Amino acid sequence: MSRATKTKEAEALPRADQALGAPHPRETAQLFGQDRAEQDFLTAFNSNRLHHGWLLTGPQGIGKATLAWRIARFLLATPPADEGLFGAPPPVTSLSVDPELPVAHRIQALAEPGLASISRSYNDKEKLRDQIVVDDIRKLNRFFGLSATDGGRRVVIVDAADDMNISAANALLKMLEEPPARTTMILISHQPSRLLPTIRSRCRSLRLAPLGPDDMQAALAQAGAELPENTAHLAALAAGSVGAALRLLNLGGLKTYGELVQIMTTLPRLDRQRTMALAETAAQRGAAEKFELLLTLIEIALARLARTGAMGQPPQPEAAPGESAMLSRLAATPHQARAWADLSAEATARARHGQAVNLDPASLVLDTVFKMQETASR
């Protein structure tokens, strides 16, 4: 097999840094709802105090990767300024770059020599690794050894830095401690507490916020998503994350959560027939992503139960028809809220352990629902 053929096949494989059903962040034309983070970066750029390491944090799916690629495109299209005879240039007010610039075309085609993107890679068996390994990071040594282009800038994007194993994290730390000249390293992190404290301390943080309803709808429209009639249910489950919303839409998450709510409405007696049907959907061949989503939806339901009992009222908007009545009945007091919170922590740990040791998905779902029945009975 020729090298060109192998490259094309590799490009056709799913990418670890691309959400299911969404365009890749480098292809996203506009970023919604993150004006403050953009302006914070531009303030540092305009003051000539551009840090070599940036840590973009916040919940998954709110635009961190899109911002990282916008910053990369902007830096590579904007060579370092020389004050010259006329003093400092006027401050830059936007990260937007003309899409017709050669550098923009090269980035779109993954052919820009000044940019390196690191994410979880495939092993020799064409299976996506569950971690960023040290060899992924060591590839940057060759990248840094190449001659700089376009004003001498280099940009590295690591998505997500949380995925690095300890060897990869230490290798990246060494690069952050001794960064090559005119290099900007952008780390995307959904859970910065998982990173080495020394990595966090060598980066400037930009925290991005969940999107509001209007920005969410605009971002979903840009991604080409077909919105449901009741967008309030989607907004409640996605919690301001475009990535989560796309996952829900593409995997039938709204329907699944609605079915879960109907089952919980029968507690503590429990509709076993519906429960068995729900569990069987998780055990179907090739349903790994739907199973993972179902576990997430169960975690969301338990968290909303705990919140209802603690706050004295169900969260709004409701995430499925009849949810508010179910939450109010099963979590009417702070004592009940504590019971659901305890179950949430226990069920999440049990389910994730079961996944790790490859237990039957249907059994995991049934075990979790039976624990919910026990809690409701008490």
Secondary structure by P-SEA (a helix, b strand, c coil): ccaaaaaaaaaaccccccccccccccccccccccaaaaaaaaaaaaacccccbbbbbccccccaaaaaaaaaaaaaaccccccccccccccccccccccccaaaaaaaaccccccccccccccccccccccccccccaaaaaaaaccccccbbbbbbbcccccccaaaaaaaaaaaacccccbbbbbbbcccccccaaaaaabbbbbbbbbcaaaaaaaaaaacccccccaaaaaaaacccaaaaaaaaaaaaaaaaaaaaaaaaaccccaaaaaaaaaaaaacccaaaaaaaaaaaaaaaaaaaaaaaaaccccccccccaaaaaaaaacccaaaaaaaaaaaaaaaaaaaaaaaacccaaaaaaaaaaaaaaaaac
